[in-house]
């Protein structure tokens, strides 16, 4: 009986020491990684936040935004993002979410290519964008009419940015060359030169446009 109790106590003590050791390891690891992040890459570690010309935080370069009015109509002085299915879960029919890009509701439409409602939506949106940008329907890129899988993608294709340059330049009283320069500044090429596609960050691009005031 005594040997059994002694064995149990040793087991409990060993278990207690293991809990203490691993708890310390986890806490120390967390502090070390946080410290490395804050010292080596503070912007990324804090969410890649971006500010406007007045120093106010206006979002994250990693999370897309809608540049539309309360009814979901495109604001002509801004480059437009791709559609977003990430709508506010608290939205109602009386107060719908016409913006998308709700960071607390990341999602895609989950529609298949044969889904009639998706086909109808894409067809109508292509017509709307073509009319807005003064281009042919066939010149409207796919990303202009389809949401990303997360609904939070801040990027559009260079092709979609290109057809918006003329409108934005006209609305802001800028030369098309100046707007194209900002587009290039906010374009990221393929990873390692061959991974993925080049993309234009709409959030930082529109921030830079506003900074020209």
Secondary structure by P-SEA (a helix, b strand, c coil): caaaaaaaaaaaaaaaaaaaaaaaaaaaaaaaaaaaaaacccccccccccccccccccccccbbbbcccccccccccccccccccccccccccccccccccccccccccccccccaaaaaaaaaaaaaaaaaaccccccccccccccccccccccccaaaaaaaaaaaaaaacccaaaaaaaaaaacccccccccbbbbbbaaaaaaaaaacc
